[in-house]
């Protein structure tokens, strides 16, 4: 239940991004977006299952995951902002 609540609460910013993208993409573009999304979700699930079922990586992620996740997500977010010219650079 907690995961669903966080996912729902986190969705507001997604609406602001996806509505303009999908309204201009057309059927063909939306089909490509949907296919890529589904493939990447499946790849993420398979990677998560793989690493979670390996004792060494599962133990390391349980111990250091709360540190590693921000170290991965913050640079990705900054890259997206910079590449999208969000800072007016």
PyMOL Python script that loads the backbone (N, CA, C, O; Angstrom):
from pymol import cmd

cmd.read_pdbstr("""\
ATOM      1  N   UNK A   1       0.820  -1.195   0.000  1.00  0.00           N
ATOM      2  CA  UNK A   1       0.000   0.000   0.000  1.00  0.00           C
ATOM      3  C   UNK A   1       0.861   1.255   0.000  1.00  0.00           C
ATOM      4  O   UNK A   1       0.520   2.245  -0.648  1.00  0.00           O
ATOM      5  N   UNK A   2       1.980   1.218   0.727  1.00  0.00           N
ATOM      6  CA  UNK A   2       2.853   2.383   0.785  1.00  0.00           C
ATOM      7  C   UNK A   2       3.435   2.723  -0.582  1.00  0.00           C
ATOM      8  O   UNK A   2       3.556   3.896  -0.936  1.00  0.00           O
ATOM      9  N   UNK A   3       3.794   1.696  -1.349  1.00  0.00           N
ATOM     10  CA  UNK A   3       4.349   1.928  -2.685  1.00  0.00           C
ATOM     11  C   UNK A   3       3.313   2.605  -3.571  1.00  0.00           C
ATOM     12  O   UNK A   3       3.643   3.526  -4.318  1.00  0.00           O
ATOM     13  N   UNK A   4       2.077   2.161  -3.495  1.00  0.00           N
ATOM     14  CA  UNK A   4       1.016   2.766  -4.295  1.00  0.00           C
ATOM     15  C   UNK A   4       0.802   4.224  -3.898  1.00  0.00           C
ATOM     16  O   UNK A   4       0.587   5.073  -4.763  1.00  0.00           O
ATOM     17  N   UNK A   5       0.856   4.519  -2.618  1.00  0.00           N
ATOM     18  CA  UNK A   5       0.661   5.892  -2.154  1.00  0.00           C
ATOM     19  C   UNK A   5       1.780   6.806  -2.636  1.00  0.00           C
ATOM     20  O   UNK A   5       1.523   7.926  -3.077  1.00  0.00           O
ATOM     21  N   UNK A   6       3.022   6.331  -2.553  1.00  0.00           N
ATOM     22  CA  UNK A   6       4.149   7.132  -3.016  1.00  0.00           C
ATOM     23  C   UNK A   6       4.078   7.324  -4.528  1.00  0.00           C
ATOM     24  O   UNK A   6       4.336   8.419  -5.028  1.00  0.00           O
ATOM     25  N   UNK A   7       3.734   6.281  -5.245  1.00  0.00           N
ATOM     26  CA  UNK A   7       3.607   6.382  -6.703  1.00  0.00           C
ATOM     27  C   UNK A   7       2.533   7.390  -7.077  1.00  0.00           C
ATOM     28  O   UNK A   7       2.739   8.206  -7.976  1.00  0.00           O
ATOM     29  N   UNK A   8       1.409   7.349  -6.413  1.00  0.00           N
ATOM     30  CA  UNK A   8       0.317   8.291  -6.685  1.00  0.00           C
ATOM     31  C   UNK A   8       0.737   9.721  -6.355  1.00  0.00           C
ATOM     32  O   UNK A   8       0.481  10.640  -7.133  1.00  0.00           O
ATOM     33  N   UNK A   9       1.378   9.909  -5.211  1.00  0.00           N
ATOM     34  CA  UNK A   9       1.808  11.245  -4.798  1.00  0.00           C
ATOM     35  C   UNK A   9       2.880  11.805  -5.724  1.00  0.00           C
ATOM     36  O   UNK A   9       2.958  13.017  -5.922  1.00  0.00           O
ATOM     37  N   UNK A  10       3.687  10.952  -6.279  1.00  0.00           N
ATOM     38  CA  UNK A  10       4.785  11.370  -7.144  1.00  0.00           C
ATOM     39  C   UNK A  10       4.325  11.649  -8.571  1.00  0.00           C
ATOM     40  O   UNK A  10       5.118  12.136  -9.377  1.00  0.00           O
ATOM     41  N   UNK A  11       3.098  11.362  -8.902  1.00  0.00           N
ATOM     42  CA  UNK A  11       2.640  11.446 -10.277  1.00  0.00           C
ATOM     43  C   UNK A  11       2.292  12.830 -10.785  1.00  0.00           C
ATOM     44  O   UNK A  11       2.120  13.006 -11.991  1.00  0.00           O
ATOM     45  N   UNK A  12       2.182  13.822  -9.908  1.00  0.00           N
ATOM     46  CA  UNK A  12       1.783  15.155 -10.343  1.00  0.00           C
ATOM     47  C   UNK A  12       2.735  15.784 -11.341  1.00  0.00           C
ATOM     48  O   UNK A  12       2.295  16.377 -12.326  1.00  0.00           O
ATOM     49  N   UNK A  13       4.019  15.665 -11.105  1.00  0.00           N
ATOM     50  CA  UNK A  13       4.988  16.244 -12.032  1.00  0.00           C
ATOM     51  C   UNK A  13       4.990  15.486 -13.353  1.00  0.00           C
ATOM     52  O   UNK A  13       5.271  16.065 -14.402  1.00  0.00           O
ATOM     53  N   UNK A  14       4.683  14.215 -13.305  1.00  0.00           N
ATOM     54  CA  UNK A  14       4.628  13.432 -14.535  1.00  0.00           C
ATOM     55  C   UNK A  14       3.507  13.907 -15.452  1.00  0.00           C
ATOM     56  O   UNK A  14       3.663  13.915 -16.673  1.00  0.00           O
ATOM     57  N   UNK A  15       2.385  14.302 -14.872  1.00  0.00           N
ATOM     58  CA  UNK A  15       1.265  14.791 -15.680  1.00  0.00           C
ATOM     59  C   UNK A  15       1.677  16.046 -16.437  1.00  0.00           C
ATOM     60  O   UNK A  15       1.331  16.215 -17.606  1.00  0.00           O
ATOM     61  N   UNK A  16       2.413  16.922 -15.769  1.00  0.00           N
ATOM     62  CA  UNK A  16       2.867  18.149 -16.402  1.00  0.00           C
ATOM     63  C   UNK A  16       3.806  17.921 -17.565  1.00  0.00           C
ATOM     64  O   UNK A  16       3.892  18.754 -18.467  1.00  0.00           O
ATOM     65  N   UNK A  17       4.510  16.808 -17.556  1.00  0.00           N
ATOM     66  CA  UNK A  17       5.438  16.483 -18.637  1.00  0.00           C
ATOM     67  C   UNK A  17       4.745  15.680 -19.730  1.00  0.00           C
ATOM     68  O   UNK A  17       4.901  15.977 -20.914  1.00  0.00           O
ATOM     69  N   UNK A  18       3.988  14.673 -19.340  1.00  0.00           N
ATOM     70  CA  UNK A  18       3.451  13.737 -20.319  1.00  0.00           C
ATOM     71  C   UNK A  18       2.292  14.283 -21.139  1.00  0.00           C
ATOM     72  O   UNK A  18       2.157  13.923 -22.308  1.00  0.00           O
ATOM     73  N   UNK A  19       1.461  15.130 -20.573  1.00  0.00           N
ATOM     74  CA  UNK A  19       0.319  15.657 -21.335  1.00  0.00           C
ATOM     75  C   UNK A  19       0.786  16.422 -22.573  1.00  0.00           C
ATOM     76  O   UNK A  19       0.283  16.159 -23.665  1.00  0.00           O
ATOM     77  N   UNK A  20       1.739  17.371 -22.441  1.00  0.00           N
ATOM     78  CA  UNK A  20       2.191  18.050 -23.670  1.00  0.00           C
ATOM     79  C   UNK A  20       2.891  17.122 -24.660  1.00  0.00           C
ATOM     80  O   UNK A  20       2.726  17.262 -25.872  1.00  0.00           O
ATOM     81  N   UNK A  21       3.664  16.186 -24.147  1.00  0.00           N
ATOM     82  CA  UNK A  21       4.375  15.269 -25.041  1.00  0.00           C
ATOM     83  C   UNK A  21       3.385  14.402 -25.810  1.00  0.00           C
ATOM     84  O   UNK A  21       3.482  14.279 -27.031  1.00  0.00           O
ATOM     85  N   UNK A  22       2.442  13.807 -25.105  1.00  0.00           N
ATOM     86  CA  UNK A  22       1.503  12.915 -25.775  1.00  0.00           C
ATOM     87  C   UNK A  22       0.510  13.667 -26.652  1.00  0.00           C
ATOM     88  O   UNK A  22       0.019  13.113 -27.636  1.00  0.00           O
ATOM     89  N   UNK A  23       0.205  14.914 -26.315  1.00  0.00           N
ATOM     90  CA  UNK A  23      -0.753  15.657 -27.136  1.00  0.00           C
ATOM     91  C   UNK A  23      -0.152  16.053 -28.484  1.00  0.00           C
ATOM     92  O   UNK A  23      -0.889  16.310 -29.436  1.00  0.00           O
ATOM     93  N   UNK A  24       1.163  16.103 -28.573  1.00  0.00           N
ATOM     94  CA  UNK A  24       1.805  16.467 -29.842  1.00  0.00           C
ATOM     95  C   UNK A  24       2.418  15.268 -30.560  1.00  0.00           C
ATOM     96  O   UNK A  24       2.864  15.403 -31.699  1.00  0.00           O
ATOM     97  N   UNK A  25       2.450  14.105 -29.924  1.00  0.00           N
ATOM     98  CA  UNK A  25       3.157  12.955 -30.498  1.00  0.00           C
ATOM     99  C   UNK A  25       2.371  12.246 -31.595  1.00  0.00           C
ATOM    100  O   UNK A  25       2.974  11.717 -32.529  1.00  0.00           O
ATOM    101  N   UNK A  26       1.079  12.222 -31.512  1.00  0.00           N
ATOM    102  CA  UNK A  26       0.290  11.459 -32.477  1.00  0.00           C
ATOM    103  C   UNK A  26       0.286   9.986 -32.122  1.00  0.00           C
ATOM    104  O   UNK A  26       0.980   9.552 -31.203  1.00  0.00           O
ATOM    105  N   UNK A  27      -0.500   9.225 -32.858  1.00  0.00           N
ATOM    106  CA  UNK A  27      -0.649   7.790 -32.583  1.00  0.00           C
ATOM    107  C   UNK A  27       0.664   7.043 -32.750  1.00  0.00           C
ATOM    108  O   UNK A  27       1.026   6.226 -31.903  1.00  0.00           O
ATOM    109  N   UNK A  28       1.370   7.312 -33.820  1.00  0.00           N
ATOM    110  CA  UNK A  28       2.629   6.602 -34.082  1.00  0.00           C
ATOM    111  C   UNK A  28       3.668   6.902 -33.002  1.00  0.00           C
ATOM    112  O   UNK A  28       4.336   5.994 -32.507  1.00  0.00           O
ATOM    113  N   UNK A  29       3.797   8.156 -32.648  1.00  0.00           N
ATOM    114  CA  UNK A  29       4.751   8.538 -31.601  1.00  0.00           C
ATOM    115  C   UNK A  29       4.382   7.943 -30.256  1.00  0.00           C
ATOM    116  O   UNK A  29       5.255   7.473 -29.527  1.00  0.00           O
ATOM    117  N   UNK A  30       3.093   7.956 -29.915  1.00  0.00           N
ATOM    118  CA  UNK A  30       2.660   7.383 -28.642  1.00  0.00           C
ATOM    119  C   UNK A  30       2.894   5.883 -28.615  1.00  0.00           C
ATOM    120  O   UNK A  30       3.229   5.321 -27.572  1.00  0.00           O
ATOM    121  N   UNK A  31       2.720   5.238 -29.748  1.00  0.00           N
ATOM    122  CA  UNK A  31       2.975   3.798 -29.815  1.00  0.00           C
ATOM    123  C   UNK A  31       4.448   3.498 -29.546  1.00  0.00           C
ATOM    124  O   UNK A  31       4.779   2.546 -28.840  1.00  0.00           O
ATOM    125  N   UNK A  32       5.317   4.313 -30.110  1.00  0.00           N
ATOM    126  CA  UNK A  32       6.750   4.127 -29.877  1.00  0.00           C
ATOM    127  C   UNK A  32       7.077   4.392 -28.410  1.00  0.00           C
ATOM    128  O   UNK A  32       7.808   3.617 -27.794  1.00  0.00           O
ATOM    129  N   UNK A  33       6.546   5.478 -27.841  1.00  0.00           N
ATOM    130  CA  UNK A  33       6.776   5.782 -26.428  1.00  0.00           C
ATOM    131  C   UNK A  33       6.309   4.628 -25.539  1.00  0.00           C
ATOM    132  O   UNK A  33       7.017   4.219 -24.619  1.00  0.00           O
ATOM    133  N   UNK A  34       5.121   4.113 -25.818  1.00  0.00           N
ATOM    134  CA  UNK A  34       4.570   3.025 -25.007  1.00  0.00           C
ATOM    135  C   UNK A  34       5.420   1.768 -25.124  1.00  0.00           C
ATOM    136  O   UNK A  34       5.674   1.097 -24.124  1.00  0.00           O
ATOM    137  N   UNK A  35       5.860   1.445 -26.333  1.00  0.00           N
ATOM    138  CA  UNK A  35       6.681   0.244 -26.527  1.00  0.00           C
ATOM    139  C   UNK A  35       8.019   0.376 -25.804  1.00  0.00           C
ATOM    140  O   UNK A  35       8.462  -0.561 -25.139  1.00  0.00           O
ATOM    141  N   UNK A  36       8.655   1.526 -25.932  1.00  0.00           N
ATOM    142  CA  UNK A  36       9.935   1.736 -25.249  1.00  0.00           C
ATOM    143  C   UNK A  36       9.739   1.678 -23.747  1.00  0.00           C
ATOM    144  O   UNK A  36      10.542   1.066 -23.043  1.00  0.00           O
ATOM    145  N   UNK A  37       8.686   2.303 -23.244  1.00  0.00           N
ATOM    146  CA  UNK A  37       8.395   2.276 -21.809  1.00  0.00           C
ATOM    147  C   UNK A  37       8.226   0.850 -21.307  1.00  0.00           C
ATOM    148  O   UNK A  37       8.816   0.470 -20.295  1.00  0.00           O
ATOM    149  N   UNK A  38       7.418   0.057 -22.015  1.00  0.00           N
ATOM    150  CA  UNK A  38       7.171  -1.316 -21.577  1.00  0.00           C
ATOM    151  C   UNK A  38       8.435  -2.170 -21.617  1.00  0.00           C
ATOM    152  O   UNK A  38       8.663  -2.986 -20.724  1.00  0.00           O
ATOM    153  N   UNK A  39       9.251  -1.986 -22.641  1.00  0.00           N
ATOM    154  CA  UNK A  39      10.509  -2.741 -22.732  1.00  0.00           C
ATOM    155  C   UNK A  39      11.436  -2.363 -21.584  1.00  0.00           C
ATOM    156  O   UNK A  39      12.048  -3.235 -20.969  1.00  0.00           O
ATOM    157  N   UNK A  40      11.544  -1.064 -21.290  1.00  0.00           N
ATOM    158  CA  UNK A  40      12.442  -0.628 -20.215  1.00  0.00           C
ATOM    159  C   UNK A  40      11.924  -1.016 -18.829  1.00  0.00           C
ATOM    160  O   UNK A  40      12.718  -1.314 -17.936  1.00  0.00           O
ATOM    161  N   UNK A  41      10.601  -1.016 -18.638  1.00  0.00           N
ATOM    162  CA  UNK A  41      10.053  -1.485 -17.361  1.00  0.00           C
ATOM    163  C   UNK A  41      10.366  -2.965 -17.174  1.00  0.00           C
ATOM    164  O   UNK A  41      10.765  -3.386 -16.089  1.00  0.00           O
ATOM    165  N   UNK A  42      10.185  -3.752 -18.229  1.00  0.00           N
ATOM    166  CA  UNK A  42      10.503  -5.182 -18.151  1.00  0.00           C
ATOM    167  C   UNK A  42      11.986  -5.387 -17.867  1.00  0.00           C
ATOM    168  O   UNK A  42      12.348  -6.239 -17.056  1.00  0.00           O
ATOM    169  N   UNK A  43      12.848  -4.615 -18.525  1.00  0.00           N
ATOM    170  CA  UNK A  43      14.291  -4.735 -18.282  1.00  0.00           C
ATOM    171  C   UNK A  43      14.633  -4.361 -16.848  1.00  0.00           C
ATOM    172  O   UNK A  43      15.467  -5.012 -16.220  1.00  0.00           O
ATOM    173  N   UNK A  44      14.001  -3.324 -16.329  1.00  0.00           N
ATOM    174  CA  UNK A  44      14.238  -2.924 -14.939  1.00  0.00           C
ATOM    175  C   UNK A  44      13.782  -3.979 -13.951  1.00  0.00           C
ATOM    176  O   UNK A  44      14.462  -4.248 -12.961  1.00  0.00           O
ATOM    177  N   UNK A  45      12.633  -4.575 -14.218  1.00  0.00           N
ATOM    178  CA  UNK A  45      12.132  -5.641 -13.338  1.00  0.00           C
ATOM    179  C   UNK A  45      13.042  -6.856 -13.367  1.00  0.00           C
ATOM    180  O   UNK A  45      13.341  -7.443 -12.327  1.00  0.00           O
ATOM    181  N   UNK A  46      13.480  -7.231 -14.557  1.00  0.00           N
ATOM    182  CA  UNK A  46      14.389  -8.381 -14.668  1.00  0.00           C
ATOM    183  C   UNK A  46      15.735  -8.106 -13.997  1.00  0.00           C
ATOM    184  O   UNK A  46      16.290  -8.985 -13.337  1.00  0.00           O
ATOM    185  N   UNK A  47      16.255  -6.902 -14.159  1.00  0.00           N
ATOM    186  CA  UNK A  47      17.522  -6.549 -13.505  1.00  0.00           C
ATOM    187  C   UNK A  47      17.354  -6.551 -11.993  1.00  0.00           C
ATOM    188  O   UNK A  47      18.223  -7.040 -11.272  1.00  0.00           O
ATOM    189  N   UNK A  48      16.237  -6.006 -11.507  1.00  0.00           N
ATOM    190  CA  UNK A  48      15.978  -6.010 -10.073  1.00  0.00           C
ATOM    191  C   UNK A  48      15.873  -7.410  -9.509  1.00  0.00           C
ATOM    192  O   UNK A  48      16.417  -7.709  -8.445  1.00  0.00           O
ATOM    193  N   UNK A  49      15.170  -8.265 -10.230  1.00  0.00           N
ATOM    194  CA  UNK A  49      15.045  -9.657  -9.778  1.00  0.00           C
ATOM    195  C   UNK A  49      16.405 -10.344  -9.776  1.00  0.00           C
ATOM    196  O   UNK A  49      16.736 -11.082  -8.848  1.00  0.00           O
ATOM    197  N   UNK A  50      17.190 -10.096 -10.821  1.00  0.00           N
ATOM    198  CA  UNK A  50      18.516 -10.715 -10.912  1.00  0.00           C
ATOM    199  C   UNK A  50      19.389 -10.301  -9.727  1.00  0.00           C
ATOM    200  O   UNK A  50      19.975 -11.152  -9.058  1.00  0.00           O
ATOM    201  N   UNK A  51      19.472  -9.008  -9.471  1.00  0.00           N
ATOM    202  CA  UNK A  51      20.347  -8.546  -8.388  1.00  0.00           C
ATOM    203  C   UNK A  51      19.811  -8.901  -7.006  1.00  0.00           C
ATOM    204  O   UNK A  51      20.588  -9.148  -6.083  1.00  0.00           O
ATOM    205  N   UNK A  52      18.486  -8.928  -6.859  1.00  0.00           N
ATOM    206  CA  UNK A  52      17.904  -9.253  -5.561  1.00  0.00           C
ATOM    207  C   UNK A  52      18.051 -10.725  -5.215  1.00  0.00           C
ATOM    208  O   UNK A  52      18.014 -11.086  -4.038  1.00  0.00           O
ATOM    209  N   UNK A  53      18.218 -11.583  -6.216  1.00  0.00           N
ATOM    210  CA  UNK A  53      18.352 -13.010  -5.940  1.00  0.00           C
ATOM    211  C   UNK A  53      19.810 -13.459  -5.827  1.00  0.00           C
ATOM    212  O   UNK A  53      20.073 -14.632  -5.559  1.00  0.00           O
ATOM    213  N   UNK A  54      20.741 -12.558  -6.024  1.00  0.00           N
ATOM    214  CA  UNK A  54      22.165 -12.865  -5.835  1.00  0.00           C
ATOM    215  C   UNK A  54      22.562 -12.434  -4.435  1.00  0.00           C
ATOM    216  O   UNK A  54      22.479 -11.248  -4.113  1.00  0.00           O
ATOM    217  N   UNK A  55      22.995 -13.373  -3.591  1.00  0.00           N
ATOM    218  CA  UNK A  55      23.252 -13.047  -2.182  1.00  0.00           C
ATOM    219  C   UNK A  55      24.252 -11.900  -1.984  1.00  0.00           C
ATOM    220  O   UNK A  55      24.046 -11.052  -1.117  1.00  0.00           O
ATOM    221  N   UNK A  56      25.298 -11.866  -2.753  1.00  0.00           N
ATOM    222  CA  UNK A  56      26.316 -10.826  -2.557  1.00  0.00           C
ATOM    223  C   UNK A  56      25.749  -9.449  -2.901  1.00  0.00           C
ATOM    224  O   UNK A  56      25.887  -8.506  -2.122  1.00  0.00           O
ATOM    225  N   UNK A  57      25.116  -9.335  -4.056  1.00  0.00           N
ATOM    226  CA  UNK A  57      24.582  -8.032  -4.444  1.00  0.00           C
ATOM    227  C   UNK A  57      23.388  -7.645  -3.570  1.00  0.00           C
ATOM    228  O   UNK A  57      23.224  -6.468  -3.251  1.00  0.00           O
ATOM    229  N   UNK A  58      22.558  -8.602  -3.179  1.00  0.00           N
ATOM    230  CA  UNK A  58      21.418  -8.296  -2.320  1.00  0.00           C
ATOM    231  C   UNK A  58      21.886  -7.768  -0.969  1.00  0.00           C
ATOM    232  O   UNK A  58      21.304  -6.825  -0.433  1.00  0.00           O
ATOM    233  N   UNK A  59      22.923  -8.366  -0.427  1.00  0.00           N
ATOM    234  CA  UNK A  59      23.453  -7.906   0.862  1.00  0.00           C
ATOM    235  C   UNK A  59      24.054  -6.508   0.730  1.00  0.00           C
ATOM    236  O   UNK A  59      23.852  -5.656   1.596  1.00  0.00           O
ATOM    237  N   UNK A  60      24.790  -6.276  -0.350  1.00  0.00           N
ATOM    238  CA  UNK A  60      25.393  -4.956  -0.565  1.00  0.00           C
ATOM    239  C   UNK A  60      24.314  -3.894  -0.771  1.00  0.00           C
ATOM    240  O   UNK A  60      24.419  -2.793  -0.231  1.00  0.00           O
ATOM    241  N   UNK A  61      23.284  -4.213  -1.545  1.00  0.00           N
ATOM    242  CA  UNK A  61      22.217  -3.241  -1.775  1.00  0.00           C
ATOM    243  C   UNK A  61      21.421  -2.962  -0.505  1.00  0.00           C
ATOM    244  O   UNK A  61      20.999  -1.830  -0.269  1.00  0.00           O
ATOM    245  N   UNK A  62      21.216  -3.987   0.308  1.00  0.00           N
ATOM    246  CA  UNK A  62      20.502  -3.785   1.566  1.00  0.00           C
ATOM    247  C   UNK A  62      21.296  -2.865   2.489  1.00  0.00           C
ATOM    248  O   UNK A  62      20.722  -2.065   3.229  1.00  0.00           O
ATOM    249  N   UNK A  63      22.603  -2.985   2.439  1.00  0.00           N
ATOM    250  CA  UNK A  63      23.436  -2.182   3.323  1.00  0.00           C
ATOM    251  C   UNK A  63      23.703  -0.781   2.779  1.00  0.00           C
ATOM    252  O   UNK A  63      23.694   0.185   3.541  1.00  0.00           O
ATOM    253  N   UNK A  64      23.941  -0.656   1.478  1.00  0.00           N
ATOM    254  CA  UNK A  64      24.380   0.606   0.892  1.00  0.00           C
ATOM    255  C   UNK A  64      23.384   1.230  -0.082  1.00  0.00           C
ATOM    256  O   UNK A  64      23.658   2.293  -0.639  1.00  0.00           O
ATOM    257  N   UNK A  65      22.254   0.603  -0.294  1.00  0.00           N
ATOM    258  CA  UNK A  65      21.295   1.102  -1.275  1.00  0.00           C
ATOM    259  C   UNK A  65      20.807   2.508  -0.991  1.00  0.00           C
ATOM    260  O   UNK A  65      20.623   3.298  -1.917  1.00  0.00           O
ATOM    261  N   UNK A  66      20.592   2.837   0.289  1.00  0.00           N
ATOM    262  CA  UNK A  66      20.115   4.167   0.644  1.00  0.00           C
ATOM    263  C   UNK A  66      21.144   5.252   0.353  1.00  0.00           C
ATOM    264  O   UNK A  66      20.792   6.427   0.256  1.00  0.00           O
ATOM    265  N   UNK A  67      22.405   4.873   0.213  1.00  0.00           N
ATOM    266  CA  UNK A  67      23.462   5.825  -0.148  1.00  0.00           C
ATOM    267  C   UNK A  67      23.646   5.854  -1.663  1.00  0.00           C
ATOM    268  O   UNK A  67      23.804   6.922  -2.253  1.00  0.00           O
ATOM    269  N   UNK A  68      23.626   4.683  -2.285  1.00  0.00           N
ATOM    270  CA  UNK A  68      23.882   4.600  -3.721  1.00  0.00           C
ATOM    271  C   UNK A  68      22.768   5.198  -4.570  1.00  0.00           C
ATOM    272  O   UNK A  68      23.041   5.810  -5.603  1.00  0.00           O
ATOM    273  N   UNK A  69      21.526   5.032  -4.153  1.00  0.00           N
ATOM    274  CA  UNK A  69      20.410   5.511  -4.965  1.00  0.00           C
ATOM    275  C   UNK A  69      20.481   7.018  -5.225  1.00  0.00           C
ATOM    276  O   UNK A  69      20.363   7.424  -6.381  1.00  0.00           O
ATOM    277  N   UNK A  70      20.667   7.862  -4.213  1.00  0.00           N
ATOM    278  CA  UNK A  70      20.808   9.297  -4.508  1.00  0.00           C
ATOM    279  C   UNK A  70      22.041   9.612  -5.344  1.00  0.00           C
ATOM    280  O   UNK A  70      22.013  10.537  -6.154  1.00  0.00           O
ATOM    281  N   UNK A  71      23.118   8.862  -5.162  1.00  0.00           N
ATOM    282  CA  UNK A  71      24.324   9.109  -5.948  1.00  0.00           C
ATOM    283  C   UNK A  71      24.133   8.767  -7.419  1.00  0.00           C
ATOM    284  O   UNK A  71      24.878   9.251  -8.271  1.00  0.00           O
ATOM    285  N   UNK A  72      23.157   7.950  -7.718  1.00  0.00           N
ATOM    286  CA  UNK A  72      22.841   7.622  -9.111  1.00  0.00           C
ATOM    287  C   UNK A  72      21.767   8.564  -9.654  1.00  0.00           C
ATOM    288  O   UNK A  72      21.899   9.078 -10.765  1.00  0.00           O
ATOM    289  N   UNK A  73      20.704   8.792  -8.878  1.00  0.00           N
ATOM    290  CA  UNK A  73      19.570   9.561  -9.383  1.00  0.00           C
ATOM    291  C   UNK A  73      19.850  11.058  -9.510  1.00  0.00           C
ATOM    292  O   UNK A  73      19.358  11.695 -10.442  1.00  0.00           O
ATOM    293  N   UNK A  74      20.625  11.626  -8.600  1.00  0.00           N
ATOM    294  CA  UNK A  74      20.898  13.065  -8.676  1.00  0.00           C
ATOM    295  C   UNK A  74      21.675  13.422  -9.938  1.00  0.00           C
ATOM    296  O   UNK A  74      21.281  14.363 -10.626  1.00  0.00           O
ATOM    297  N   UNK A  75      22.767  12.715 -10.283  1.00  0.00           N
ATOM    298  CA  UNK A  75      23.433  13.050 -11.550  1.00  0.00           C
ATOM    299  C   UNK A  75      22.546  12.826 -12.780  1.00  0.00           C
ATOM    300  O   UNK A  75      22.631  13.586 -13.745  1.00  0.00           O
ATOM    301  N   UNK A  76      21.705  11.801 -12.756  1.00  0.00           N
ATOM    302  CA  UNK A  76      20.796  11.584 -13.882  1.00  0.00           C
ATOM    303  C   UNK A  76      19.825  12.758 -13.995  1.00  0.00           C
ATOM    304  O   UNK A  76      19.579  13.250 -15.096  1.00  0.00           O
ATOM    305  N   UNK A  77      19.279  13.204 -12.884  1.00  0.00           N
ATOM    306  CA  UNK A  77      18.374  14.353 -12.901  1.00  0.00           C
ATOM    307  C   UNK A  77      19.062  15.613 -13.386  1.00  0.00           C
ATOM    308  O   UNK A  77      18.493  16.368 -14.174  1.00  0.00           O
ATOM    309  N   UNK A  78      20.285  15.848 -12.923  1.00  0.00           N
ATOM    310  CA  UNK A  78      21.037  17.018 -13.392  1.00  0.00           C
ATOM    311  C   UNK A  78      21.320  16.940 -14.885  1.00  0.00           C
ATOM    312  O   UNK A  78      21.217  17.945 -15.590  1.00  0.00           O
ATOM    313  N   UNK A  79      21.670  15.771 -15.367  1.00  0.00           N
ATOM    314  CA  UNK A  79      21.913  15.595 -16.799  1.00  0.00           C
ATOM    315  C   UNK A  79      20.660  15.910 -17.610  1.00  0.00           C
ATOM    316  O   UNK A  79      20.733  16.572 -18.645  1.00  0.00           O
ATOM    317  N   UNK A  80      19.511  15.434 -17.135  1.00  0.00           N
ATOM    318  CA  UNK A  80      18.253  15.705 -17.826  1.00  0.00           C
ATOM    319  C   UNK A  80      17.968  17.207 -17.844  1.00  0.00           C
ATOM    320  O   UNK A  80      17.561  17.751 -18.870  1.00  0.00           O
ATOM    321  N   UNK A  81      18.180  17.871 -16.713  1.00  0.00           N
ATOM    322  CA  UNK A  81      17.946  19.304 -16.655  1.00  0.00           C
ATOM    323  C   UNK A  81      18.891  20.082 -17.560  1.00  0.00           C
ATOM    324  O   UNK A  81      18.474  21.017 -18.244  1.00  0.00           O
ATOM    325  N   UNK A  82      20.152  19.699 -17.565  1.00  0.00           N
ATOM    326  CA  UNK A  82      21.141  20.395 -18.390  1.00  0.00           C
ATOM    327  C   UNK A  82      20.876  20.158 -19.875  1.00  0.00           C
ATOM    328  O   UNK A  82      20.878  21.098 -20.669  1.00  0.00           O
ATOM    329  N   UNK A  83      20.649  18.901 -20.246  1.00  0.00           N
ATOM    330  CA  UNK A  83      20.385  18.580 -21.646  1.00  0.00           C
ATOM    331  C   UNK A  83      19.080  19.197 -22.152  1.00  0.00           C
ATOM    332  O   UNK A  83      18.954  19.502 -23.338  1.00  0.00           O
ATOM    333  N   UNK A  84      18.125  19.377 -21.265  1.00  0.00           N
ATOM    334  CA  UNK A  84      16.857  19.982 -21.655  1.00  0.00           C
ATOM    335  C   UNK A  84      16.876  21.495 -21.582  1.00  0.00           C
ATOM    336  O   UNK A  84      15.840  22.135 -21.765  1.00  0.00           O
ATOM    337  N   UNK A  85      18.024  22.074 -21.319  1.00  0.00           N
ATOM    338  CA  UNK A  85      18.201  23.535 -21.219  1.00  0.00           C
ATOM    339  C   UNK A  85      17.288  24.149 -20.161  1.00  0.00           C
ATOM    340  O   UNK A  85      16.760  25.244 -20.351  1.00  0.00           O
ATOM    341  N   UNK A  86      17.106  23.449 -19.062  1.00  0.00           N
ATOM    342  CA  UNK A  86      16.244  23.947 -18.000  1.00  0.00           C
ATOM    343  C   UNK A  86      16.856  25.134 -17.284  1.00  0.00           C
ATOM    344  O   UNK A  86      16.133  25.925 -16.678  1.00  0.00           O
ATOM    345  N   UNK A  87      18.170  25.275 -17.339  1.00  0.00           N
ATOM    346  CA  UNK A  87      18.840  26.374 -16.661  1.00  0.00           C
ATOM    347  C   UNK A  87      19.095  27.560 -17.581  1.00  0.00           C
ATOM    348  O   UNK A  87      19.723  28.537 -17.173  1.00  0.00           O
ATOM    349  N   UNK A  88      18.618  27.484 -18.809  1.00  0.00           N
ATOM    350  CA  UNK A  88      18.829  28.560 -19.757  1.00  0.00           C
ATOM    351  C   UNK A  88      20.285  28.696 -20.181  1.00  0.00           C
ATOM    352  O   UNK A  88      20.752  29.795 -20.480  1.00  0.00           O
ATOM    353  N   UNK A  89      21.002  27.570 -20.206  1.00  0.00           N
ATOM    354  CA  UNK A  89      22.414  27.616 -20.575  1.00  0.00           C
ATOM    355  C   UNK A  89      22.609  27.661 -22.064  1.00  0.00           C
ATOM    356  O   UNK A  89      23.744  27.704 -22.537  1.00  0.00           O
TER     357      UNK A  89
END
""", "prot")
cmd.dss("prot")
cmd.show_as("cartoon", "prot")
cmd.util.cbc("prot")
cmd.orient("prot")
